[in-house]
Amino acid sequence: MTGTTSLQPSAFERLGQPIRRWIWTQKWQRLRDVQEKAIPAVLAGGDVVVSARTAAGKTEAAILPLLTRVLDGDGRDGFRILYVSPLKALINDQYRRLEPLCEACDIPLHKWHGDVSADAKSRARKNPSGVVLITPESLEALLVRRGKEIRFLFSSLEAVVIDELHAFIGTERGMQLQSILNRIEIDCGRERIDRIGLSATLGDMRLAADALRPAGGANVAVIEGNDQGNGLKLQIRGYYDKEEVAKDNGDEDGETSPGTETDERHGIPERLADDLFRFLRGHRNLLFGGSRERVELYADRLRLMCEENRVPNEFFPHHGSLSKAEREDVELRLRDDPRPTTAVATTTLELGIDIGDVESVAQIGPGFSVSSLRQRLGRSGRRAGSPAVMRMFVIERNPGRGQHPLERLNLGLVQSIAMIECLKDGWCEPPAPTGVHLSTLLHQILALILQKGGVSPQAAWKVLCDRGPFKSVDRAIFADLLRCMASDENRLIEQSPEGLLMIGEFGERITEAHDFYPVFSTEREYRILHDARTLGTYPLDSAIRSGETLIFAGRRWQVLEVDDATRVISVKPTRGGKPPRFSGNGGGLHDRIALEMKRVLQGSEQYAYIDRVAAEMLGNARACFGELGLATRSILPYADGAMVLPWIGTRKLTTLALAFLSRDFRTAQYQHSLELQDCDPEGIDQCLGRWAAGDVPTIEALMTGVARPNVARFDNHLSWNLMTMVTVRERLDYDSLQGVAAGLASVGRD
């Protein structure tokens, strides 16, 4: 910089002198837009949400003014800035980034997670000062094990920074973190400690503000950066699962003409493998492959292609089942090694782990959400003058006779286009409304008892619910939960003669375990049994009940019983039309995307960002949409029943499925539709008419026979009534049932 004119005094000149000096040594030309806006707000004090695209400088937008506040302070004992991050890897990254800045300010910087030595933690505890970078689980362990030290450690806090705020909103971990921060405020005798939330993807800023400060979101300052980056290059490419290609290698754009059927290895079409190799080799990329199994298959296929072409391997898997050392090797190679590298990843590299500048991002299929798409896009295009580059590779079934109607609609491709259109409109999924989160509340009751050595029921409710984040839990529900925890079945807590809640017999086993502090659970899989023969395992993460139809191993199975205790689903074969096979993932789909999918199918717009094969697929899907009359009806006769396509999100679709099951319809739920078997279309119309008029099934009828999916870690300790409350409030949309039925009844059938 040649002078201070490029930095506005309103922000830069208000920073502490050591910080200004450090900025000069970094040769920054100017502050970023989000930093100019956030620095005055953070200096003024209060809660702030800072949102901007990935790599727009959000961390510095919070840390620079907070360090200034520390420099201007009175040197009190205790940690001054608490920086909470969802991943140990992120903490290690932030430590590396912030260490030179903190050294320049002569402010200590500590990292605190499971891989940090006990000696380092002990030194920080005995002389707490400066900045501490920590995970929610380590913070929980600190409160439980060192409850008497909390005031000494945290009473001088200037603020708490929550990195990757979107990763916490509406989740069990988010509720845990809010509860922990509330407990710290109470123990330190502070009415409130400033909270600064940082995120790249927030669909509704006011909901995000409410999540940062429950019941106080109206007083949270919202800062949104306008740094638009360097532009975007985007393409969706289509592939048939068993393609035919000409004997030449296609045109210069990689398109192919009909000819001989291609080879297919690892279940990956040969042309797709060739394109991945052609586009990604020789560059630095992220390839999001979906599940851990698919990631390994794609990484192995591309590694074999490197061997076949006698070139060094550039493709490496990255997912949660790999060892920490394996993951860090890939991250280090991307960040610091000049060799071309592609990380083939699950969602592990969506969050802000520093992997340097990648040239492009690729993904197989539409992904999970627009929010996730935005997060992934932010990994590319960070270098000045280089646009973000994303390619989406979508696999659909070959057109053929007897194909299932849903397969003919090419819904994986249509969902991909719909998500891109939502992205272009600047929309992404808003944070989920806060649920009751009884699993996490159960955990927090145990943690509070451990921290205090015993607590009265009234005091626990006041700390956790009245003042804490579990505000939707009234005294009656809280009392029910305590009785459930103390039941003979659970014995998690007991009550002393003085009336204090204490840890019970089985509660000791949970709280003494090394993994007590995390509230999230690993994926729970149920074994599928038919006549005592195990067919495989099935991830059960949503409401399911007997009578429902599952598609598994290419066949239809009717659910006979779900045993939550042994995690077994008993099934028998059932007949019906040919089941569909999907390439996309509809899990957790938002209503807006479902409606956009219908608009894409109904319209005639040609999308410049899709290749020739994808355009052909879209044309076929639109022809099928018209042939089936889906513009004017949502219920199609199919096999011995009907298909229902209401174009609604996953929660509403699951609710509708349970409603039909409660009326004894044999129901199968797919990504975007329901199939009702052995039914009279008139019976469907009558049901929908009654529901549209307000005569909807009761919650009790809806939930009768529904399995307890145990999505959250401690769901298995909840009573049926409490689990029903959790399922209805957090995983269904019961209030929408009448409106959905009215929409279907009005569209109806031919």
N, C-alpha and C positions, 0 to 999 in steps of 0.2 A: 504494500500500500504506500502511496506517496503522500498521504495526508489523512486527516480524520474526516474529511468532508463526505466520504463514501459511507461512513457509519453515523447513523442518526444519534445525536446526543441523548435523545429520549430513552435509548436502550443502552448503547455501548458505554456512554459516559457515566451511566449510573452504576456500572459494575465496579467491583473493587479493583484497586490499582494492580495487585498481583495478577488478577484475571485479565485485565486489559493488556498487561505486559505479555502474558502467555499467548493471548490471541494474536498479538503482533508477531511473536516468534513463530506462530503457526502459519503466518503469511495469509491469513484470511483476507479476502478482498472486501467482504461485507458480512453482516449477520444475515442469516436466512429470514425469510418472511415470518415463519412461525416463532423464531427467536425474538424478532423485533416486537411481536405482539405479546409474547408470553412473559418476557423479562419484567416489564412494569407490573403485570398482574401478580406474578409470584413475589416480587419485592414488596408489593402492597400487603401481602398476607391474605389468608383465606384459602378456600378450596378452589382448585383449578383443574379442568380437564383440557389437555393439550392433544389435539388430533391433527395429524398431517401424514402425508405419504411416507412410506418406508425410506429411510436415509435422508430425511428432510431436516434432521438436526433436533429432534424432540428431546433427546437426553440432555443435550447442552442447554436447550430452552428452559429446562427445569433446574439443572445443576448449577449453571453459571449464576443466576440470581440467588439461589439458596446458599452457595458458598459465599457470596457477597454478604448475605445476612449473618453467616457465621463469623466472617471477618469483622463485621461491624458490631458483633455481640460482645458480651462481657466475660467470655472465657470460662463459663460455668462448666462444672464437671458433668460428664454424661455424653452419650452419643448425641450428635446434633442433627444428623440427617439419616433417616432409615430408608434404605432403597430396597424395595421388595420386588423380586423377579420370579417368574414361574419355573425357571430352569437353572440348574447348576451351571450348565454350559453358558447361558446368558450372563450369569454373574461373573464367570471367568472372563468373558469377553469385555464386560463393562469395567471390570477391574483393570484390565490391560489398557483400555481406552482412557480411564479416568486417573490412573496413577500419575502420569506426568503433570496433569492439571493440579491434582491435590498436592503433589510435591512442590509445585511452583507457589502454592498458597500456604505451604507449611501446615497443611491440615491432614491428619492421619486418615488412611483409607483401609478398611478391613473387609475381607470377604468371609462369609459364615455359612457353610453348608456341610453336608455329610462327609465331604472329602477333605475338609480343612482340619488340620491337626488339633488335638485337644489342647496342646500347649499354646497355639496361636489364639484359640478362643479364650483360654484362661488369662492370657496377657491382656486381651481386649477387655475382658470383664473387670479385671482389677484396676484398669486405668481407662475407662470408656471415654472416648472423645472422637470427634470427626465424623466420618461417614462409614456406615456399615451396610454392606450388600448382603442380602439374606433371602432365603426361600421361606414361604409360609410355614412349611413343616419344621424348619429349624427355629423359626420364631416361636412356634407353638411349643416345641421342646424346651426352649429357653424359659418361657413362662411357667411351664409345669415344673421343671427341675429347679429353677432359680426364682421362684415366686417372690421371695422376700427381697430380691435385689432389683425388682422391676423399677421401683421409684428411683433408685440410684442410677440405673442404666439409662432410663428413658425420660425422666422428668424435664430434661433440658432440650428435648427435641424441638427443632425449628419446624420440621415437616416430615411427612412420610411420602415417598415417591412410589407409585405403583406402576411398574413397567408392564407393557403389553396388557393394558387394562381389559381389552376385549376378551382375553383368554380367561378372565375371572368372572365376567358378568354372567349372571344367571346360572352359575355352576356351583357344585358343592364346595369346591376350593375357594370360590369367591365369597361364599357365605362364611366359611371358616376364617378367611382373612379379615372380613369386616368385623367378625366377632372378636378376633384377636386384637385388632386395633381399638375397638371399643373397650375391651378389658384393660389395655394399656392406659387409655385415657382415664379410666376410673381409678386404677391403681396409682397413677401419678397425680391424682387430684386435679386433672385438667378438664375443663368443660369440653374442649376440643383441641386437637392438634391438626394443623393444616395438612391436607391431603392433596397430592398432585398426581393425577392419572394421565398416563401417556399411552396413546394408541394410534395405530395407522388405519384401523378399519372400524368405524362406528356408524351404524346406520341411523340412529336417533340420538342426538347429542343430549337431549333432556333426560332420556332414559339412562344414558350413561352417567349423567350428573347425579341422578337418583341412586344409581348403583355405587357411585363413589361415596356419597354421604346419604345413607338411607333416611328418608323423611326430611332431608335438608337440601335436596337437589336444586330448589329454587334459588338458593344462595351460592351455588357453585358457578364460578366464572368459566365460560366456555371459549376456548381459543382454537380456531381452525386456521391452519396454514394454507396459503394459496399457491405454494410452489407446485407447479404443474409438471415439473420434470422435463424430459427431453422428447416427449412424444411417445407413440406406441405403434409398433408393427405387430399385426395379429393375423393368424390364419387358422382356420379349422379344416382339417384334412380328413376325408372319409375313406374307410376300408371295409371291404366285405370279408367275413370271417373265412370263407373259402373262395379266394379270388381266382379269376382266369386272366392270364396275361398273354400278350403277344410274345413271339419268340425273340423279337428285339427287346430292348430295354426301355421302351417307351420314349416319350418326347423329353425335351430338355427340362421340363418342369416336374418330371418324375411321374407323369400320368401314364396309364397303361391302357391298352386296348384288349378286347376279348381275344382269347386264344386258348392256350393250354392252362390247366389248373396248376396253381403254384404249390410249392412245398410249404408245409406248415410245421414249425417246430416250437415246442413250449406253448402251443396254443396261440402263437403270435403269427399273423399272416406275414408271408415272406416280404411282400411289398412294404408293409409297415416296418419290419425290421430293417430293410434296405434304406428306407427314408430316415429312420432314426439314426442309423449309422452315417448316412450322407449329410444330414443336417447338423449333427452334434459333434462328430469326430473332428478333432483339430481345434476345438473351442472350449470355453469354460461354460458349463451349463448345469441347470437343475432339471431333472426329469422326474416328475411325480407319477409314480406307477400305480398307486392305489394301495391294496392290502400288502402286508409283509410278504406273503407268498408271491404275489405278482411282481413286487419289486425284485425279489430274488430271481424270478424267471427272466425278467427283462435284463437285469444286470448280467446274468449268465449268458443269455442269447447274444448280447452285444460283446461280451468278452470273447466268446467263441468266434464271432465275426472278426475281431481283432487278430486272433490266432490264425484264422483262415487267410487273412490278408497280410500276414507276416508283419504286423505293426504292433507296437507296445500297447498294452491294455490301458484304456482311458476311462473305463466305466466301473463304478464301485457302488455297492448298495449302502444305504444308510437308513436304519430303522431301529426301533426301540429294543428289539430282541438282540441286537449286536452288542458286544462288549463296549464299554466306554472307550477303551483304547482304539478299537476298530473305527468307531464313529469319529473320534478326534483326529485320527489319521486322515480321513476323508476331508474333514473341515479344514485341517491344516494345509493339505495339498491344494484345496481350492483357494485358500486365503493367501498363502505365502510361496507356493511352488509355481514357477512359470510354466510348467508342463500343462498341456491341455487336459482337462478333467471334467467328467460328468458324474455328478452324484445322482444315483437313482434312488429316490427317497419316498417314504410315506409322508405323513404330515410333519415329521420331525424337523424339517428345515423350513417350515412356514414362518415360525417365529424368528425374532431378530438376531439369531446367532450370526456373528460376523464371519462371513465366508468371502469377503472381498467383492470384487465386481464380477458378476457372471454376465455373459454376453446374451444368453437367452434362457427362457424357461419353457419347458414342454410338459404336457400332462396327457395321460391316457384317459379319455372319457371326459364328461362334464365336470367332475369333481363334486364337492359336497355343498358348496354355497357360493354366492357372489362375494361374500366377505372373504372367504378363503381364496377366491380367485384374485381379489384385490391384493391380499397379503402376498400371494405368490408373485404377482406382477411386480411388486415393489422390490423384488430381489434382482431385477434386471434394469438396465438403463441408468445406472448411478453415475457413470463417467460422463463428464461434460461433453455434450454434443452427440452422445450415443442414446438412441431411443430404446425403450424397453421392447423386448421381442418375446412374444409368446406364440407357441404352436400347440393346438389341441388336436390330438389324434383320436378319432372316434371309429369304433368297430361296430358294424351292424351285420345282421344275418343276410345271406344271399336271398334275393327274391325267389320265391318258388311256390308251387302249388301246395295247398293245405297249410300255408303259413298262418300262424296265429295272428289275429287282427292287430294286437299290440306290437308285434314284431314288424308288421307291414308299416306301422306308423313311424318306425325309426326314432323312437323316443329318446335314445341317447343323443343322437345328433340334434334333435329338436330342443332338448333341454340345454345342450351346449350353446345353441344360437340364442335361446331365450335368456340365458345367463349373461351372454355378451351384450345383448340389447339392454338388459337391466344395468349392466356395468356402464355402458355408453350414456345411459340416462342419469348416471351419478347415484344410483340407488344401491344399497346393500341391506342385508337383513338387520332389522333393529335388534337391540338386546332383548332377550326373553324376559317377560315380566317375572318378578320374584315369586317363587313358589313357597311352599311351607318348609321344604328341606329338612324333614324330620330326622333323616339319617345323620345329617351334620349336626343338628341340634342335640341329638343323643350323644354324639361324640363330644360336643362342647360341654355338656353337663358333666361327663366323666372328666374332661380336662380341667374344668373349673373346680371340681371336688379335689382333684389331685393338687392343683395349684394352691388351694386354700386349706387343704387338710380336712375339709368338711364344710358344708354350706347349707343354709336353710332353704327349703323349697321356695319361699317367698323371695329371698335374696337372689337365688339363681334365676327366677323368672324376671326379676327387675333388671339384672345385669344382661341377660341374654336376649330377652324379648322386649321388655318395656323400653329400655334404652338401647338395646342391641339390635342386630339386623333382623331377628326373627319376629318382626312386628305383627305378622299375620297369625301368629300363634297366641291365642288368648289363654287366660288362666285355666279354663276348662280343658282345652286341648293339651296344655302343658301338664296338667294333673293326670290326664289319661296317659301321656307318654311316661311320666314317672311311675305310674302303676304298672305299665307295660314293662318298663325296665326292671322293676322290683318283683315281677311275677315269678312263680316257681319255675317256669320255662326258661326265663332269661337270667335272673339273679345277678343282674349287672350292678345294682345298687341296693342298699338297705338303709334303714333309718336308725340313728342312735337314740338312746333314751331321752337325750336332750332335744331331739327333733331334727338333728343335722343329717343331711344326706351323706352317706359314706359309700366307698367302693365295695360291691358285693363279691361273693365267691367267684362267679364266672367273670365279673368285671375285672378282677385282678389279672386273670389270664390275658384279657384283651389289653389292659393298660400297661402290663409289664412286658408285652411283646415289643420287639424292636421296630415293628411297623405300625405302631399305634398312631403315630402323628399324622400320616397322610389320611385324608378323608375320601379320596377318590379310590375307585375299585378297578381292578383289572377286568378285562372282558370275561364275562361268565358264559361258559358254553354248556349246553345241555346235550346229553347223549340221546339220539333217536333210536328207539327200540321197536322192532317188529318181530313178534313171536320169539322173544328172548335173543334175537340177533341184532347186534349193533350195526346200524346203517352208517353212522358217522356222528359228528358233533355239529351243533347248531347254535350260533350266538343268540341268546334270548335277551333282547334289550328293549322290548316293548310288550304291551299287553297282549296276551294270547289266551284262548280258552278252548275247552273241549268242543268238538264239532267243527272247529276251523280246519281249513285245508292248507297243507304245506306243500310247496314244490321243493323236492329234494332229490338229488341224484337223477334228475331228468324224469321223475315220476311224481304222481299226486298221492298224497297220504292224508287221511283224515285223522285228526288228533283225538285220541281216546281219553288220555289223561295226562296231566302235567304234574309231576312230583317235584315240588320245589326243594324238599329236604335232600333228595338224592340227585337232583338236577337231571331228571330223566323225562323224556317225552315219549309216551307210548302211542304208536300209530298203527293204522291198518291201511292197506291199499284202497284207493277209491277211484271210481271211473270218472270220466269227464272228457272234454275236448283236449286236444294236444296242448300241453302246458307251454307257456312262452319261455324263452331264454333271453335274458337281458344283458346288455353290455354296459349300460349306464348305472348310476347309483342314485336312487330316489330318496335315500334315508334323510329324514329331517327337512324335507322340501318345504319351502315357504309358499303361502298362497299366491304371492305376487309372481313367482316363477311359474307355477302351474297355469295361471291365467295367461301369462306371456307365451307359454307353449301353445295354448289354444290359438292365440292371435297369430303366431308364426304359421301354424298349420292352416288357418283360415285365410291368411292373406296371400298376396301374390308378389310381395317384395323379393327382389333378388339381392342377396348379400354379397358384397364385393370381397369379403374376407373368407369365403369358403371356396374350396377347390372344385374341380370339375366333378369328381366322384361324389363329393358331399352335395353338390348342386343336384346331381342325378338322384341321390337318395332323398333329398328334400322334395324334389318333384314327385317321386313315387309316393312319399308319405302324404303329400297334399292330395294326390289323386285318390289314395285310399281314404283319406279324411272325407273327400267329397262323395266317393262311392258309398261309404257307410252312412252318409247323411249326418255327420257329427256336428255340423253347423247348426242343425235344428233339433237334434235329439241327443240325449246323454245315456240312453239305455238301449242296448243292442241285443236282440235274440242271439244266443250262442249256445251250441250243443244242446243240452237239455235244460238250459236255463237262460241266463242273461249276463252280459257284461255291463257294468256301470262305470262311466267315465265322467265324474263330476268336476274335474279340473280344480281340485282343491289341494291344500297342503297336507302333509303327512298326519298331523295331529287330528285334523278334521276327518281325514279319510279313515283313520283308525277308529275314531268315535262312530262313524257311520257303519263300519264293519261290525263293531260290537252291538250296535243297535239292531242290525239285521240278524245277528246271531241270537240276540235276546228274543227274537220272534221266530226262532227255529229254522231260519234259512241257512243252508249249508254254504258257507261263505269263505272265499279265498281272497286275501288282500295282496295285490301286487304293488309295484312302485306307484303307479298313477291311477289304479283302477281297482274295482272289486269284481269278482265273478260269483254269481249266485247259481247254485246247481239244483237240479230236480225241483224247479219252481215254476209256478204259473205267473206269467207276466202281469195278469190282473191282480194277483196277490201283492206283487211289488208296488203296483199303482195304488192299491188300497192302503198299504203301509205308509207310503210316502204322503198320501193325502191326509191320513190321520196325524202324522207327525207335523206336516205343514200347518195343520189346524191347531197345533199346540199339544196334542195328545202323544207326547214323546215318551219313550220308555223311562222309567225312573232310574236313578243312579244305581239303586240296588239291583234292578233287573239287568242293567247294562253290565254290572260287575260280577254277577253270579257266575261262578265257575272260572273266572279269569285267574290265570296264574300270577304269582307274585314274581315279577321279573328280576327283582333285586338288582336294579341298575346301580343304585348308590351303595356304598360299602356296607352300611349297617341296616339296610332295608330288611334283612332276614330276621332282625330282632323286633320288627314292628308287628303289631296285631293286625288282623285282617281289616278292621275298621280304619286304623291309622294308615295302612298301606293303600286302602281304597281312596282315602283322602288325598294321599300323595299322587296316586295314579291319575285321579280325576283332575286335580289342579295343575299338575306339571306335565302330564304326558298325553292328555286328551283335551278336547275343546267341547265340553258338553253343552255350553250355552249356544254353540253354533248349530246344533243339530236341527232345530226347527227351521232355521233359515236355509241350510243346505237342502233339507227335504223339500222346502217350498221351491227352491231353484230347480231341483230335479223334476218335481211334479209339474212345474210350468213348462219345462222343456219337453219332458216326457219321451214317448216313443212314437214311431210312425203309426 
